[in-house]
Amino acid sequence: MAKKSKNQQQGGTPATVALTSAGVPYTIHSYDHDPSHPSYGEEAAEAMGVSPDRVFKTLVADVDGALTVAVVPVAGSLDLKALASAVGGKRAAMADPSLAERTTGYVRGGISPLGQRKKLRTVLDASAAAHSTICISAGRRGLEVELSPDDLARLTAAVMAPIGRA
């Protein structure tokens, strides 16, 4: 039997591999995903016992024809006008889910801003800066990674801007 690497033992995904390769400290949180739960992000917050303002969802939008990643608290929603403005665009709309999955290499509900198949420009909601750590998808449903928002912004080359709505 082959020995599992440290990443595989921790539920290695492209996101966790990227974090490990970059030498960034992180914590994995795993929980049993309930497919009938109405919100992936709220389910994660409940399962981990973490305030929803510290758990961030990864959304993919189309800004003037370019796919753009928005990372916002699960407790709120994405302000598409603010996202477009944050990247110097005029119009933003949510991307087609199948295009988002193909482009990132992740399934909906498990899209991580890290380790994507194609690196997309990223905007992290400014509220992340109020926390020492935040939780984001680790690349599959039922798996979250907790890390510093500064590390996330650095690894994704994210712009920090107020793009979330309560």
Helices and strands as residue ranges (DSSP letters): H 6-9, H 14-22, E 27-30, H 40-48, G 52-54, E 56-63, E 66-73, E 77-78, H 80-86, E 92-94, H 97-104, E 121-125, G 126-130, E 134-140, E 143-147, H 149-156, E 159-161, E 164-165
